[in-house]
Amino acid sequence: MSKEGTIHLTYWREYRDYEDNDWFDTHYTIFRNVPLSQLNRLNSKELKAKVKAFCDKNYKETASNFTGFSGVDMISGSEYYATYADIYGRSGMGDDSFYHDYGQTVNGRQFFKHDFMPKFTDSLTNSSY
């Protein structure tokens, strides 16, 4: 199995960074390493709407800078597991850290449901952290 052969479903919420006058998303993995055979099901508007409605209703918000925007995305494995070295090339310490934080190394974030290939995840996360 390779990174490119995986897809992942995440819930995201948008926040405002008042210091930099910018916005950023925080992602929460719901399904990790979903088989490509489930691509159409995972990418359906109905499923995404249902998941978004559930997460919006049940999210325990404590931040005052939440903008009110949220969504559900399907993310390819090459983006989900991209490291700093993948983006910028090898330059030193931290190269194997993940470029995006989708919760790749934790199963305890809100709404996490299932990792379809936990041994594959371990092989990537143990080498990255």
SEROMI-578970 format. One line per field, with one value per residue: x, y, z of N, C-alpha, C in turn; residue number from 1; residue in three letters. Coordinates in pm, 1 decimal. Last residue first. Layout:
n.px <- X|... .
n.py <- Y|... .
n.pz <- Z|... .
ca.px <- X|... .
ca.py <- Y|... .
ca.pz <- Z|... .
c.px <- X|... .
c.py <- Y|... .
c.pz <- Z|... .
num <- NUM|... .
residuo <- ALA|... .
***
This chain:
n.px <- 730.9|749.7|745.2|494.4|331.7|366.1|301.1|48.6|-97.2|-74.7|-214.9|-479.2|-678.0|-907.2|-1000.1|-1288.7|-1374.2|-1350.7|-1491.9|-1215.7|-924.6|-794.4|-600.1|-324.0|-180.2|-337.5|-478.5|-404.6|-193.9|47.2|304.4|449.9|804.0|1042.6|1191.8|1293.1|1618.3|1673.3|1590.4|1450.6|1155.6|907.7|718.3|843.4|938.3|700.5|474.0|145.9|-82.3|-276.7|-181.6|-183.1|-447.2|-691.9|-987.4|-1296.5|-1441.8|-1692.1|-1703.0|-1778.3|-1794.5|-1780.6|-1534.4|-1402.5|-1285.8|-1329.1|-1353.9|-1500.9|-1746.7|-1797.8|-2029.6|-2283.0|-2359.6|-2145.3|-2165.6|-2415.6|-2368.3|-2153.1|-2279.8|-2470.5|-2308.0|-2164.0|-2376.5|-2465.1|-2249.9|-1995.8|-1746.7|-1787.2|-1890.1|-1671.3|-1468.3|-1442.5|-1221.1|-1009.0|-1062.3|-939.9|-765.8|-1006.3|-1274.9|-1223.4|-1000.0|-1039.7|-869.7|-908.8|-799.9|-774.1|-722.0|-590.8|-449.8|-266.0|-428.3|-659.6|-753.4|-1049.3|-1129.3|-1341.9|-1323.3|-1385.1|-1353.2|-1243.6|-1160.0|-926.4|-764.8|-474.8|-267.5|-61.5|83.6|45.0|84.9 .
n.py <- 1076.1|931.9|667.9|647.7|708.3|493.6|267.0|336.4|316.7|39.6|-50.0|45.6|95.9|233.3|377.9|559.0|804.1|1113.3|1313.5|1474.5|1262.8|1020.2|922.6|1083.2|1144.6|1297.7|1533.9|1691.0|1929.1|1912.9|1798.2|1594.8|1551.6|1508.9|1738.6|1797.5|1913.2|1944.6|1942.1|1799.3|1966.6|2080.7|1865.4|1643.6|1753.0|1782.3|1534.9|1410.8|1264.2|1408.7|1409.7|1138.2|1061.0|1322.8|1383.9|1528.0|1733.1|1932.5|2238.6|2575.5|2899.4|3050.2|3124.6|3131.5|3261.6|3148.8|2799.0|2584.3|2358.0|2054.1|1943.9|1860.7|2002.9|1957.9|1677.2|1651.2|1804.9|1658.4|1412.8|1499.3|1602.8|1372.0|1212.6|1374.9|1391.1|1142.5|1041.3|793.1|659.8|670.2|525.4|268.8|166.3|266.2|248.3|501.4|622.9|728.6|933.9|1180.5|1418.6|1752.0|2065.7|2405.6|2672.0|3028.8|3366.5|3687.6|3882.2|3808.3|3835.5|3690.2|3438.5|3254.0|2927.8|2667.0|2315.7|1996.3|1648.6|1415.7|1106.3|991.0|733.3|583.9|550.9|720.1|581.0|227.7|-118.3 .
n.pz <- 1364.2|1132.1|1181.7|1293.8|1074.9|896.7|1041.3|1139.4|898.6|857.6|1078.8|1031.2|804.4|867.2|1153.2|1254.3|1387.9|1549.8|1689.3|1841.0|1870.1|1908.6|1754.0|1596.0|1372.3|1201.4|1214.0|1016.2|957.4|696.2|702.1|952.7|961.4|836.6|892.0|1138.5|1045.0|690.5|431.6|145.2|21.9|63.0|58.5|166.1|404.4|543.8|400.8|349.4|404.4|260.5|-4.0|-62.5|-4.4|-37.5|140.3|150.0|403.4|530.5|726.0|833.7|975.2|1199.1|1294.4|1619.7|1833.6|2077.0|2138.9|2204.5|2099.1|2037.0|1795.8|1720.7|1492.6|1320.3|1291.0|1156.9|925.2|812.5|756.7|568.6|366.2|290.8|194.4|-21.6|-194.2|-182.6|-135.0|-29.6|-255.5|-431.4|-277.1|-191.3|-308.9|-168.7|185.0|399.7|588.2|828.4|904.7|1041.2|1160.9|1156.7|1114.3|1106.3|897.3|922.6|812.1|926.9|1080.2|1262.3|1493.0|1447.1|1267.8|1282.4|1155.4|1046.2|1062.9|908.3|892.3|643.3|517.5|278.1|87.8|-69.8|-246.0|-183.9|7.4|-68.4|0.0 .
ca.px <- 735.1|740.6|865.6|610.3|338.7|393.4|427.2|162.2|-85.0|-19.6|-72.7|-398.6|-548.0|-923.0|-883.0|-1224.9|-1453.5|-1276.3|-1553.9|-1360.2|-991.3|-882.8|-733.8|-410.7|-112.1|-283.4|-493.6|-538.8|-238.7|-86.6|287.2|343.6|679.7|945.2|1154.1|1150.4|1524.9|1721.0|1669.9|1522.6|1280.9|1023.4|683.0|769.9|1035.2|774.2|566.5|259.1|43.1|-297.5|-192.9|-60.3|-337.9|-610.5|-849.0|-1229.1|-1359.6|-1639.4|-1731.3|-1727.6|-1782.6|-1912.8|-1600.3|-1467.8|-1253.4|-1410.3|-1279.4|-1454.2|-1666.2|-1786.1|-1896.0|-2221.2|-2450.8|-2180.7|-2048.5|-2390.8|-2477.6|-2136.3|-2166.6|-2512.4|-2405.9|-2093.2|-2296.9|-2555.6|-2296.2|-2134.6|-1753.3|-1725.4|-1970.9|-1799.2|-1450.6|-1547.0|-1350.1|-1051.9|-1030.0|-1057.5|-723.8|-868.1|-1235.2|-1336.9|-1018.4|-1060.6|-930.3|-867.1|-890.7|-713.5|-808.4|-599.3|-565.2|-219.5|-294.1|-668.4|-630.9|-985.8|-1104.7|-1257.7|-1384.9|-1302.3|-1442.8|-1219.1|-1270.7|-956.8|-846.6|-566.5|-378.4|-149.3|4.7|117.5|0.0 .
ca.py <- 1140.4|1078.3|717.2|615.6|802.6|630.6|267.0|323.7|445.2|132.3|-84.8|101.0|27.7|108.5|370.3|433.0|681.8|1005.0|1253.9|1463.3|1389.2|1069.9|868.4|1061.8|1066.8|1170.3|1438.6|1636.0|1856.1|1950.9|1937.3|1616.5|1593.2|1401.4|1709.2|1817.2|1862.2|1927.5|2057.9|1775.1|1893.4|2168.9|1998.6|1629.1|1711.5|1902.3|1584.9|1491.2|1218.7|1375.8|1535.2|1213.6|1017.7|1214.4|1422.6|1403.0|1714.3|1796.8|2151.7|2440.0|2815.9|3001.2|3214.8|3048.3|3309.3|3266.7|2913.8|2666.2|2475.7|2127.5|1995.0|1797.6|1995.7|2094.7|1736.5|1583.9|1840.5|1798.1|1417.2|1430.8|1689.8|1488.2|1169.1|1337.2|1514.0|1179.9|1169.8|894.4|673.4|734.0|663.0|349.1|112.2|340.2|182.8|435.7|510.0|730.7|803.4|1094.8|1299.5|1637.7|1943.0|2296.3|2560.6|2896.2|3257.6|3575.9|3917.8|3813.3|3894.9|3835.7|3475.3|3380.7|3021.7|2781.4|2438.7|2113.1|1760.2|1504.0|1200.1|1021.4|854.3|602.8|456.9|758.8|697.7|354.1|0.0 .
ca.pz <- 1495.2|1120.7|1117.5|1378.0|1187.3|853.9|966.1|1231.5|968.0|758.5|1067.0|1140.0|796.0|794.0|1065.6|1216.9|1389.7|1485.9|1570.9|1824.7|1840.6|2013.2|1728.7|1712.4|1476.3|1153.9|1322.9|1003.6|1076.0|742.6|660.8|854.8|1026.3|830.2|753.9|1117.9|1145.7|827.1|475.1|270.7|6.4|48.2|8.2|40.2|302.7|503.6|502.9|300.1|463.6|401.6|71.4|-87.0|82.1|-92.0|115.4|121.1|283.7|527.7|612.7|855.8|856.3|1162.4|1198.9|1517.2|1699.8|2044.6|2085.5|2316.4|2066.0|2163.3|1823.8|1837.6|1607.3|1360.2|1356.8|1283.5|1015.8|852.6|849.8|690.7|432.9|344.6|309.5|86.7|-129.4|-210.4|-203.1|55.4|-133.3|-465.9|-324.7|-127.8|-353.9|-287.1|57.6|342.8|503.2|779.6|852.0|1076.2|1079.3|1244.9|1061.5|1192.4|924.3|913.6|854.1|834.1|997.2|1123.9|1488.7|1451.2|1338.0|1245.4|1265.2|1012.9|1112.9|936.6|924.9|756.7|534.4|417.6|96.7|42.7|-254.1|-293.3|48.1|-70.1|0.0 .
c.px <- 821.7|754.9|866.9|740.6|458.2|412.7|464.8|294.6|35.1|0.5|-3.1|-249.8|-455.4|-792.0|-890.6|-1103.1|-1373.2|-1355.5|-1472.4|-1394.7|-1140.4|-948.8|-835.8|-545.1|-199.3|-230.2|-440.6|-568.9|-384.4|-120.6|152.0|323.8|574.9|816.0|1044.8|1102.0|1379.9|1614.3|1721.4|1608.3|1349.7|1154.4|808.5|743.0|966.9|876.5|630.3|342.6|165.4|-166.6|-198.9|-64.1|-210.1|-496.1|-770.2|-1088.3|-1309.8|-1565.0|-1671.0|-1761.7|-1722.2|-1910.6|-1742.1|-1549.3|-1307.4|-1385.4|-1373.1|-1382.1|-1629.5|-1691.5|-1896.8|-2082.5|-2379.9|-2264.7|-2077.3|-2276.7|-2456.4|-2243.9|-2146.3|-2403.0|-2450.0|-2188.2|-2226.9|-2479.1|-2385.9|-2174.8|-1896.5|-1739.7|-1918.3|-1885.9|-1583.8|-1544.5|-1466.8|-1184.2|-1084.2|-1018.0|-841.8|-842.2|-1097.2|-1307.2|-1136.0|-1087.3|-936.0|-943.2|-827.0|-818.9|-731.5|-696.2|-583.9|-329.6|-243.8|-531.9|-624.0|-862.5|-1033.6|-1250.2|-1288.0|-1388.8|-1353.1|-1329.8|-1244.0|-1070.6|-894.4|-646.9|-478.9|-272.4|-100.0|25.5|89.2 .
c.py <- 1064.3|1147.6|869.7|663.1|773.4|724.5|407.9|330.1|442.9|269.9|5.1|66.4|80.3|30.4|233.8|456.1|556.1|875.8|1144.5|1401.6|1367.1|1203.5|926.3|1005.9|1037.8|1083.8|1301.7|1540.4|1816.0|1869.3|1992.4|1765.4|1621.0|1432.4|1604.1|1784.0|1892.5|1872.3|2043.1|1895.2|1879.2|2098.3|2079.9|1765.0|1693.8|1869.1|1714.9|1542.0|1297.9|1341.1|1507.8|1349.8|1095.9|1182.3|1301.9|1441.1|1571.9|1780.4|2014.2|2356.6|2680.8|2913.3|3173.8|3140.0|3219.4|3316.5|3028.6|2791.6|2552.7|2244.7|2076.2|1849.6|1949.9|2093.6|1878.7|1651.2|1778.2|1839.3|1559.5|1438.5|1630.1|1580.9|1288.1|1296.0|1481.2|1303.5|1215.1|1034.1|787.1|756.3|732.4|495.7|192.3|288.3|264.0|370.7|430.7|605.4|816.8|951.7|1218.8|1516.7|1834.2|2172.3|2464.7|2792.6|3127.3|3472.3|3813.8|3854.6|3910.8|3903.3|3627.1|3401.0|3144.8|2878.0|2553.0|2229.2|1877.3|1607.2|1282.8|1122.6|868.1|731.6|471.7|668.7|731.3|466.6|124.3 .
c.pz <- 1591.2|1254.9|1110.8|1315.3|1277.8|972.2|921.1|1156.7|1061.6|821.9|965.1|1131.4|905.1|781.0|997.7|1128.2|1360.1|1500.1|1502.7|1690.2|1823.3|1986.3|1825.7|1669.8|1597.2|1266.6|1285.0|1119.2|1057.2|866.2|707.1|828.4|919.3|905.7|743.5|978.8|1109.6|918.1|617.4|306.9|140.9|18.0|-26.8|-24.1|166.9|395.3|453.4|417.3|415.4|470.9|221.5|-18.4|61.7|4.1|66.6|76.4|273.5|396.2|630.3|733.4|893.2|1038.1|1164.3|1426.1|1588.1|1902.2|2049.8|2268.3|2191.3|2141.9|1953.3|1873.9|1734.4|1487.4|1403.1|1360.3|1153.3|952.6|901.9|797.3|566.1|419.7|373.4|211.9|-9.9|-130.4|-230.8|-4.5|-45.7|-343.4|-354.5|-173.2|-296.6|-343.3|-60.9|210.0|448.5|696.5|788.6|1032.8|1132.1|1156.0|1167.8|1146.1|1023.3|948.1|843.3|889.3|886.0|1026.4|1345.2|1445.9|1335.4|1331.7|1212.2|1130.9|1086.7|986.7|960.1|769.7|659.7|422.7|241.3|25.9|-141.2|-304.7|-57.1|-24.1|0.0 .
num <- 129|128|127|126|125|124|123|122|121|120|119|118|117|116|115|114|113|112|111|110|109|108|107|106|105|104|103|102|101|100|99|98|97|96|95|94|93|92|91|90|89|88|87|86|85|84|83|82|81|80|79|78|77|76|75|74|73|72|71|70|69|68|67|66|65|64|63|62|61|60|59|58|57|56|55|54|53|52|51|50|49|48|47|46|45|44|43|42|41|40|39|38|37|36|35|34|33|32|31|30|29|28|27|26|25|24|23|22|21|20|19|18|17|16|15|14|13|12|11|10|9|8|7|6|5|4|3|2|1 .
residuo <- TYR|SER|SER|ASN|THR|LEU|SER|ASP|THR|PHE|LYS|PRO|MET|PHE|ASP|HIS|LYS|PHE|PHE|GLN|ARG|GLY|ASN|VAL|THR|GLN|GLY|TYR|ASP|HIS|TYR|PHE|SER|ASP|ASP|GLY|MET|GLY|SER|ARG|GLY|TYR|ILE|ASP|ALA|TYR|THR|ALA|TYR|TYR|GLU|SER|GLY|SER|ILE|MET|ASP|VAL|GLY|SER|PHE|GLY|THR|PHE|ASN|SER|ALA|THR|GLU|LYS|TYR|ASN|LYS|ASP|CYS|PHE|ALA|LYS|VAL|LYS|ALA|LYS|LEU|GLU|LYS|SER|ASN|LEU|ARG|ASN|LEU|GLN|SER|LEU|PRO|VAL|ASN|ARG|PHE|ILE|THR|TYR|HIS|THR|ASP|PHE|TRP|ASP|ASN|ASP|GLU|TYR|ASP|ARG|TYR|GLU|ARG|TRP|TYR|THR|LEU|HIS|ILE|THR|GLY|GLU|LYS|SER|MET .
***
